[in-house]
Amino acid sequence: MKKSSHRSGMAIWGWPSLVGLLSGVGLVSGLFSDGGVGDVLAGVCLAVPVAVGAWFGWIRRGAAADSR
């Protein structure tokens, strides 16, 4: 029989919550800013989900395929 592993809610939802929060901050900042620091903040916050998607979607999948 397998032992079930128990993970806390923070271990499961911590990173997705952080990416969601950064996305929200980026969208609101981009909506309400008029140039300057607000646009830079929006760009950085919205680049994080793209980088995470690229890492887990393409780069990591390619590395797993190469190791087989």
C-alpha positions in Angstrom: 0.0 0.0 0.0 1.3 3.5 -0.9 1.7 6.1 1.8 -0.3 9.2 1.0 1.7 12.4 1.2 0.0 15.3 2.8 1.0 18.7 1.6 -0.1 22.0 3.1 -2.3 24.5 1.3 0.7 26.9 1.0 2.8 24.2 -0.6 0.1 23.5 -3.2 -1.2 27.0 -3.8 1.8 29.3 -2.9 3.3 29.7 -6.4 0.1 29.8 -8.4 -1.2 32.5 -6.0 1.9 34.5 -6.4 1.8 34.4 -10.2 -1.9 35.3 -10.0 -1.2 38.3 -7.7 1.6 39.5 -10.0 -0.7 39.2 -13.0 -3.4 41.3 -11.2 -0.9 43.9 -10.1 0.5 44.1 -13.6 -2.9 44.5 -15.2 -4.1 47.1 -12.8 -0.8 49.0 -13.1 -1.0 48.9 -16.8 -4.6 50.1 -16.8 -4.1 53.0 -14.4 -0.6 54.2 -15.1 0.3 56.8 -17.7 3.9 56.1 -18.5 7.0 55.9 -16.2 7.3 53.6 -13.3 3.8 52.2 -13.7 4.4 50.9 -17.2 7.7 49.4 -16.1 5.9 47.7 -13.1 3.2 46.4 -15.5 5.7 45.0 -17.9 7.7 43.2 -15.2 4.7 41.8 -13.5 3.1 40.6 -16.8 6.4 39.1 -18.0 6.6 36.8 -15.0 3.6 34.6 -16.0 5.0 34.4 -19.6 8.4 33.3 -18.3 6.8 30.7 -16.0 4.8 29.4 -18.9 7.8 29.3 -21.2 9.8 27.5 -18.6 7.2 24.8 -17.8 5.8 24.6 -21.3 8.8 24.5 -23.6 12.2 24.6 -21.9 11.5 22.0 -19.2 9.6 19.7 -21.6 12.5 19.8 -24.1 15.0 19.0 -21.3 12.8 16.0 -20.2 12.6 14.7 -23.8 16.4 15.0 -24.2 17.0 13.0 -21.1 15.1 10.0 -22.4 
